[in-house]
Amino acid sequence: MTVATTPSLGRRALGHRSFVIGALLTLLLLSAATLSLVWTPWSPYEINMPSKLQAPGAVHWLGTDPFGRDIASLLLVGARNSILVGVIAVSIGLLVGTSLGLLAAARRGWVEELIMRLSDFTFAFPAILSAIMMTAVFGAGIVNSIIAIGVFNIPTFARITRASANALWAREFVLAARACGKGPWSITFDHVLPNIMSVLTVQVTIRFAIAILAEAALSYLGLGTQPPQPSWGRMLAEAQSLLFQAPLLAVFPGLAIALAVLGLNLLGDGLRDLLDPRLARKR
């Protein structure tokens, strides 16, 4: 008699194509950002007009922009800024949104209704629209972009947490904990939160990709990262008027954004498949 065994998480991860590709692309993004902390081929802030619009070559691997700055160096530092915005903005949404979602599931009644209606209200103001409003009041900058993207992430995490937690509150082990005299907060932190961490982990990777895309869009509009700090979105905006003269100026930052978002989305899809026990049994 043969006993079926479930492959280990590591083996399933290595055999999951989306997870492997997403992990490699995400690792490439993190490596580029880390490398920019200690080394870049050229200074990304140094303007050298005699070297402007050079084609890719041995001196400047990816060429130079209209100000003579090295494209490769700008991309490396731009990766660092994109990750910075993504980490802080997603952390805001995760911490605040998860807390509100857990509160709504634990208290129910008017508390849940109030939190969900506030989430609906926040959904009416996308990150770009919120950034435009904040820019009109406080001025353009990376801080306002982070706040706008972070606030937009809050209702997403709140809704996902509340839906996942509500499903757990009806499970037998939670009912048993309540029968033993455990309070709502003890049940929330001991039983509910640990069992929704896989769902939140997947959502973090997806929202991280959306945050990078939103930061690029805001910088493209001039509302995000401000000069002299490099930004992939602003590199696209500066290349717009030179598409026919130097099309590679738009290709490189566009490709960087596409690969970063693709990698994080594939990583999120892979994590969802690997962490879902029902899908794990199917594999």
C-alpha positions as a LaTeX table, in Angstrom:
\begin{tabular}{lrrr}
\hline
Residue & $x$ (\AA) & $y$ (\AA) & $z$ (\AA) \\
\hline
Met1 & 0.00 & 0.00 & 0.00 \\
Thr2 & 1.46 & 3.32 & $-1.12$ \\
Val3 & 1.04 & 6.39 & 1.08 \\
Ala4 & 0.74 & 9.69 & $-0.78$ \\
Thr5 & 3.02 & 12.36 & 0.56 \\
Thr6 & 2.73 & 16.12 & 0.10 \\
Pro7 & 5.88 & 17.71 & $-1.36$ \\
Ser8 & 7.65 & 20.17 & 0.92 \\
Leu9 & 7.09 & 23.88 & 0.46 \\
Gly10 & 10.62 & 24.35 & $-0.86$ \\
Arg11 & 10.24 & 21.66 & $-3.51$ \\
Arg12 & 6.88 & 23.01 & $-4.61$ \\
Ala13 & 8.32 & 26.54 & $-4.77$ \\
Leu14 & 11.19 & 25.46 & $-7.01$ \\
Gly15 & 8.74 & 23.66 & $-9.29$ \\
His16 & 6.37 & 26.63 & $-9.54$ \\
Arg17 & 7.24 & 28.58 & $-12.68$ \\
Ser18 & 5.46 & 31.83 & $-11.76$ \\
Phe19 & 7.01 & 31.89 & $-8.30$ \\
Val20 & 10.54 & 31.24 & $-9.60$ \\
Ile21 & 10.34 & 33.90 & $-12.35$ \\
Gly22 & 8.73 & 36.41 & $-9.99$ \\
Ala23 & 11.31 & 35.73 & $-7.28$ \\
Leu24 & 14.19 & 36.19 & $-9.73$ \\
Leu25 & 12.81 & 39.47 & $-11.09$ \\
Thr26 & 12.11 & 40.75 & $-7.56$ \\
Leu27 & 15.61 & 39.73 & $-6.48$ \\
Leu28 & 17.00 & 41.64 & $-9.46$ \\
Leu29 & 15.07 & 44.74 & $-8.38$ \\
Leu30 & 16.29 & 44.46 & $-4.79$ \\
Ser31 & 19.86 & 43.83 & $-5.94$ \\
Ala32 & 19.81 & 46.94 & $-8.13$ \\
Ala33 & 18.52 & 49.06 & $-5.26$ \\
Thr34 & 21.07 & 47.62 & $-2.84$ \\
Leu35 & 23.92 & 48.11 & $-5.31$ \\
Ser36 & 22.99 & 51.77 & $-5.76$ \\
Leu37 & 23.64 & 52.36 & $-2.06$ \\
Val38 & 27.33 & 51.61 & $-2.47$ \\
Trp39 & 28.14 & 51.98 & $-6.17$ \\
Thr40 & 26.91 & 53.43 & $-9.45$ \\
Pro41 & 28.86 & 53.63 & $-12.73$ \\
Trp42 & 28.60 & 57.44 & $-12.66$ \\
Ser43 & 27.10 & 60.00 & $-10.34$ \\
Pro44 & 23.36 & 60.20 & $-11.09$ \\
Tyr45 & 23.36 & 63.87 & $-10.05$ \\
Glu46 & 26.27 & 65.09 & $-12.19$ \\
Ile47 & 25.26 & 67.11 & $-15.27$ \\
Asn48 & 27.66 & 66.83 & $-18.21$ \\
Met49 & 26.19 & 68.66 & $-21.20$ \\
Pro50 & 29.03 & 67.74 & $-23.65$ \\
Ser51 & 28.10 & 64.07 & $-23.12$ \\
Lys52 & 24.34 & 64.45 & $-23.59$ \\
Leu53 & 22.32 & 61.92 & $-25.60$ \\
Gln54 & 25.18 & 59.51 & $-26.12$ \\
Ala55 & 24.29 & 56.05 & $-27.44$ \\
Pro56 & 25.00 & 52.96 & $-25.31$ \\
Gly57 & 28.70 & 52.13 & $-25.30$ \\
Ala58 & 31.69 & 51.10 & $-23.25$ \\
Val59 & 31.80 & 54.36 & $-21.28$ \\
His60 & 28.06 & 54.76 & $-20.67$ \\
Trp61 & 26.55 & 51.28 & $-20.85$ \\
Leu62 & 22.99 & 52.47 & $-21.52$ \\
Gly63 & 23.84 & 55.91 & $-22.89$ \\
Thr64 & 23.15 & 59.35 & $-21.42$ \\
Asp65 & 20.09 & 61.58 & $-21.05$ \\
Pro66 & 19.58 & 65.18 & $-22.30$ \\
Phe67 & 21.63 & 66.45 & $-19.34$ \\
Gly68 & 24.54 & 64.07 & $-19.89$ \\
Arg69 & 23.67 & 61.89 & $-16.89$ \\
Asp70 & 24.37 & 58.17 & $-17.07$ \\
Ile71 & 21.17 & 56.19 & $-17.73$ \\
Ala72 & 22.38 & 53.05 & $-15.91$ \\
Ser73 & 23.13 & 55.07 & $-12.78$ \\
Leu74 & 19.73 & 56.77 & $-12.93$ \\
Leu75 & 17.98 & 53.40 & $-13.23$ \\
Leu76 & 19.86 & 51.96 & $-10.25$ \\
Val77 & 19.03 & 54.89 & $-7.96$ \\
Gly78 & 15.49 & 55.02 & $-9.37$ \\
Ala79 & 15.02 & 51.41 & $-8.22$ \\
Arg80 & 16.00 & 52.44 & $-4.70$ \\
Asn81 & 13.47 & 55.29 & $-4.66$ \\
Ser82 & 10.71 & 53.05 & $-6.04$ \\
Ile83 & 11.32 & 50.45 & $-3.33$ \\
Leu84 & 11.41 & 53.15 & $-0.65$ \\
Val85 & 8.03 & 54.49 & $-1.74$ \\
Gly86 & 6.59 & 50.98 & $-2.05$ \\
Val87 & 7.80 & 49.77 & 1.35 \\
Ile88 & 6.53 & 52.78 & 3.29 \\
Ala89 & 3.25 & 53.12 & 1.40 \\
Val90 & 2.40 & 49.42 & 1.66 \\
Ser91 & 3.41 & 49.40 & 5.34 \\
Ile92 & 0.95 & 52.23 & 6.01 \\
Gly93 & $-1.83$ & 50.34 & 4.28 \\
Leu94 & $-0.92$ & 47.03 & 5.92 \\
Leu95 & $-0.68$ & 48.30 & 9.49 \\
Val96 & $-3.70$ & 50.61 & 9.46 \\
Gly97 & $-5.87$ & 48.55 & 7.12 \\
Thr98 & $-5.23$ & 45.23 & 8.87 \\
Ser99 & $-5.95$ & 46.79 & 12.26 \\
Leu100 & $-9.25$ & 48.22 & 11.03 \\
Gly101 & $-10.21$ & 44.95 & 9.37 \\
Leu102 & $-9.52$ & 42.95 & 12.52 \\
Leu103 & $-11.47$ & 45.48 & 14.59 \\
Ala104 & $-14.44$ & 45.26 & 12.23 \\
Ala105 & $-14.47$ & 41.45 & 12.37 \\
Ala106 & $-14.09$ & 41.32 & 16.13 \\
Arg107 & $-16.67$ & 43.94 & 17.11 \\
Arg108 & $-19.21$ & 43.67 & 14.24 \\
Gly109 & $-22.35$ & 45.82 & 14.44 \\
Trp110 & $-22.04$ & 49.56 & 13.99 \\
Val111 & $-18.23$ & 49.42 & 14.31 \\
Glu112 & $-17.95$ & 47.15 & 11.28 \\
Glu113 & $-20.46$ & 49.23 & 9.34 \\
Leu114 & $-18.61$ & 52.47 & 10.09 \\
Ile115 & $-15.22$ & 51.06 & 9.05 \\
Met116 & $-16.60$ & 49.63 & 5.80 \\
Arg117 & $-18.35$ & 52.87 & 4.87 \\
Leu118 & $-15.14$ & 54.81 & 5.53 \\
Ser119 & $-13.36$ & 52.34 & 3.26 \\
Asp120 & $-15.93$ & 52.98 & 0.54 \\
Phe121 & $-15.38$ & 56.72 & 0.93 \\
Thr122 & $-11.60$ & 56.33 & 0.66 \\
Phe123 & $-11.99$ & 54.26 & $-2.53$ \\
Ala124 & $-13.53$ & 57.36 & $-4.14$ \\
Phe125 & $-10.12$ & 59.06 & $-4.03$ \\
Pro126 & $-7.49$ & 57.09 & $-6.02$ \\
Ala127 & $-3.81$ & 57.62 & $-5.26$ \\
Ile128 & $-3.25$ & 59.97 & $-8.19$ \\
Leu129 & $-6.29$ & 62.11 & $-7.35$ \\
Ser130 & $-5.28$ & 62.22 & $-3.67$ \\
Ala131 & $-1.74$ & 63.24 & $-4.65$ \\
Ile132 & $-3.09$ & 66.04 & $-6.85$ \\
Met133 & $-5.18$ & 67.36 & $-3.96$ \\
Met134 & $-2.27$ & 67.12 & $-1.52$ \\
Thr135 & 0.05 & 68.79 & $-4.03$ \\
Ala136 & $-2.34$ & 71.73 & $-4.34$ \\
Val137 & $-2.19$ & 72.21 & $-0.57$ \\
Phe138 & 1.31 & 71.13 & 0.48 \\
Gly139 & 3.30 & 71.07 & $-2.77$ \\
Ala140 & 4.72 & 68.23 & $-4.85$ \\
Gly141 & 7.14 & 65.75 & $-3.29$ \\
Ile142 & 7.89 & 62.14 & $-2.49$ \\
Val143 & 6.40 & 62.40 & 1.03 \\
Asn144 & 2.99 & 63.42 & $-0.29$ \\
Ser145 & 3.15 & 60.61 & $-2.85$ \\
Ile146 & 3.87 & 58.06 & $-0.12$ \\
Ile147 & 0.98 & 59.33 & 2.00 \\
Ala148 & $-1.44$ & 59.32 & $-0.95$ \\
Ile149 & $-0.49$ & 55.79 & $-2.02$ \\
Gly150 & $-0.48$ & 54.55 & 1.58 \\
Val151 & $-3.95$ & 55.96 & 2.30 \\
Phe152 & $-5.27$ & 54.36 & $-0.89$ \\
Asn153 & $-3.94$ & 50.97 & 0.32 \\
Ile154 & $-5.76$ & 51.15 & 3.67 \\
Pro155 & $-9.28$ & 50.21 & 2.50 \\
Thr156 & $-7.91$ & 47.33 & 0.38 \\
Phe157 & $-6.19$ & 45.72 & 3.35 \\
Ala158 & $-9.16$ & 46.51 & 5.62 \\
Arg159 & $-11.63$ & 44.74 & 3.32 \\
Ile160 & $-9.43$ & 41.70 & 2.73 \\
Thr161 & $-8.66$ & 41.34 & 6.44 \\
Arg162 & $-12.27$ & 41.73 & 7.47 \\
Ala163 & $-13.50$ & 39.16 & 4.92 \\
Ser164 & $-10.82$ & 36.62 & 5.85 \\
Ala165 & $-11.31$ & 37.19 & 9.59 \\
Asn166 & $-15.11$ & 36.86 & 9.36 \\
Ala167 & $-14.70$ & 33.45 & 7.73 \\
Leu168 & $-12.45$ & 32.35 & 10.62 \\
Trp169 & $-14.79$ & 33.64 & 13.33 \\
Ala170 & $-17.32$ & 31.02 & 12.21 \\
Arg171 & $-14.84$ & 28.12 & 12.42 \\
Glu172 & $-15.01$ & 25.47 & 15.12 \\
Phe173 & $-11.66$ & 26.24 & 16.76 \\
Val174 & $-12.68$ & 29.88 & 17.26 \\
Leu175 & $-16.04$ & 28.83 & 18.70 \\
Ala176 & $-14.17$ & 26.48 & 21.03 \\
Ala177 & $-11.89$ & 29.31 & 22.15 \\
Arg178 & $-14.92$ & 31.49 & 22.88 \\
Ala179 & $-16.51$ & 28.65 & 24.83 \\
Cys180 & $-13.34$ & 28.46 & 26.95 \\
Gly181 & $-13.80$ & 32.09 & 27.93 \\
Lys182 & $-11.30$ & 33.79 & 25.62 \\
Gly183 & $-12.06$ & 37.42 & 24.80 \\
Pro184 & $-12.35$ & 38.84 & 21.26 \\
Trp185 & $-8.87$ & 40.40 & 21.28 \\
Ser186 & $-7.21$ & 37.27 & 22.59 \\
Ile187 & $-8.91$ & 35.23 & 19.86 \\
Thr188 & $-7.98$ & 37.83 & 17.25 \\
Phe189 & $-4.26$ & 37.76 & 18.00 \\
Asp190 & $-3.95$ & 34.08 & 18.97 \\
His191 & $-6.11$ & 32.46 & 16.30 \\
Val192 & $-7.40$ & 34.86 & 13.63 \\
Leu193 & $-4.34$ & 36.91 & 12.73 \\
Pro194 & $-1.91$ & 33.95 & 12.39 \\
Asn195 & $-4.36$ & 32.20 & 10.06 \\
Ile196 & $-4.73$ & 35.15 & 7.66 \\
Met197 & $-1.02$ & 35.96 & 7.40 \\
Ser198 & $-0.71$ & 34.00 & 4.15 \\
Val199 & $-3.50$ & 36.07 & 2.59 \\
Leu200 & $-1.89$ & 39.31 & 3.75 \\
Thr201 & 1.55 & 38.21 & 2.48 \\
Val202 & 0.18 & 37.65 & $-1.02$ \\
Gln203 & $-1.64$ & 40.98 & $-0.93$ \\
Val204 & 1.53 & 42.80 & 0.15 \\
Thr205 & 3.39 & 41.71 & $-2.99$ \\
Ile206 & 0.50 & 42.74 & $-5.22$ \\
Arg207 & 0.06 & 46.14 & $-3.56$ \\
Phe208 & 3.83 & 46.66 & $-3.70$ \\
Ala209 & 3.67 & 46.34 & $-7.50$ \\
Ile210 & 0.74 & 48.77 & $-7.65$ \\
Ala211 & 2.63 & 51.22 & $-5.41$ \\
Ile212 & 5.66 & 51.18 & $-7.74$ \\
Leu213 & 3.37 & 51.78 & $-10.72$ \\
Ala214 & 1.55 & 54.60 & $-8.89$ \\
Glu215 & 4.84 & 56.27 & $-7.90$ \\
Ala216 & 6.01 & 56.14 & $-11.52$ \\
Ala217 & 2.72 & 57.67 & $-12.68$ \\
Leu218 & 2.89 & 60.45 & $-10.09$ \\
Ser219 & 6.51 & 61.23 & $-10.98$ \\
Tyr220 & 5.59 & 61.25 & $-14.66$ \\
Leu221 & 2.99 & 63.92 & $-13.85$ \\
Gly222 & 5.53 & 65.88 & $-11.79$ \\
Leu223 & 3.80 & 65.14 & $-8.48$ \\
Gly224 & 6.13 & 62.45 & $-7.12$ \\
Thr225 & 9.89 & 62.30 & $-6.64$ \\
Gln226 & 11.38 & 65.71 & $-7.37$ \\
Pro227 & 14.74 & 66.61 & $-8.97$ \\
Pro228 & 17.56 & 65.95 & $-8.45$ \\
Gln229 & 16.42 & 62.53 & $-7.12$ \\
Pro230 & 16.15 & 60.05 & $-10.02$ \\
Ser231 & 12.77 & 58.45 & $-10.74$ \\
Trp232 & 11.69 & 56.02 & $-13.42$ \\
Gly233 & 8.47 & 57.95 & $-14.01$ \\
Arg234 & 10.22 & 61.27 & $-14.46$ \\
Met235 & 12.75 & 59.64 & $-16.80$ \\
Leu236 & 9.80 & 58.66 & $-19.00$ \\
Ala237 & 8.43 & 62.19 & $-18.86$ \\
Glu238 & 11.81 & 63.68 & $-19.87$ \\
Ala239 & 12.12 & 61.18 & $-22.73$ \\
Gln240 & 8.69 & 61.98 & $-24.14$ \\
Ser241 & 9.87 & 64.91 & $-26.26$ \\
Leu242 & 12.81 & 62.88 & $-27.63$ \\
Leu243 & 11.03 & 59.69 & $-28.70$ \\
Phe244 & 12.12 & 59.98 & $-32.32$ \\
Gln245 & 15.58 & 61.38 & $-31.60$ \\
Ala246 & 16.55 & 59.00 & $-28.77$ \\
Pro247 & 13.86 & 56.29 & $-28.28$ \\
Leu248 & 16.03 & 54.27 & $-25.87$ \\
Leu249 & 15.56 & 57.00 & $-23.25$ \\
Ala250 & 11.96 & 55.80 & $-22.87$ \\
Val251 & 12.66 & 52.10 & $-23.43$ \\
Phe252 & 15.00 & 51.58 & $-20.46$ \\
Pro253 & 12.85 & 53.12 & $-17.65$ \\
Gly254 & 9.69 & 51.66 & $-19.20$ \\
Leu255 & 11.28 & 48.23 & $-19.24$ \\
Ala256 & 12.44 & 48.65 & $-15.63$ \\
Ile257 & 8.90 & 49.50 & $-14.49$ \\
Ala258 & 7.39 & 46.63 & $-16.49$ \\
Leu259 & 9.84 & 44.04 & $-15.13$ \\
Ala260 & 9.46 & 45.24 & $-11.53$ \\
Val261 & 5.64 & 45.12 & $-11.66$ \\
Leu262 & 5.64 & 41.80 & $-13.55$ \\
Gly263 & 8.05 & 40.22 & $-11.06$ \\
Leu264 & 6.03 & 41.26 & $-8.02$ \\
Asn265 & 2.74 & 40.15 & $-9.59$ \\
Leu266 & 4.17 & 36.75 & $-10.54$ \\
Leu267 & 5.63 & 36.43 & $-7.04$ \\
Gly268 & 2.24 & 37.20 & $-5.54$ \\
Asp269 & 0.50 & 34.64 & $-7.77$ \\
Gly270 & 3.09 & 32.04 & $-6.86$ \\
Leu271 & 2.78 & 32.71 & $-3.14$ \\
Arg272 & $-1.00$ & 32.45 & $-3.37$ \\
Asp273 & $-0.73$ & 29.02 & $-4.99$ \\
Leu274 & 1.94 & 27.81 & $-2.55$ \\
Leu275 & 0.34 & 29.09 & 0.65 \\
Asp276 & $-3.21$ & 28.00 & $-0.15$ \\
Pro277 & $-3.53$ & 24.48 & 1.38 \\
Arg278 & $-6.26$ & 23.50 & $-1.10$ \\
Leu279 & $-4.03$ & 24.32 & $-4.08$ \\
Ala280 & $-1.07$ & 22.65 & $-2.34$ \\
Arg281 & $-3.01$ & 19.38 & $-2.13$ \\
Lys282 & $-3.87$ & 19.59 & $-5.82$ \\
Arg283 & $-0.19$ & 19.90 & $-6.66$ \\
\hline
\end{tabular}
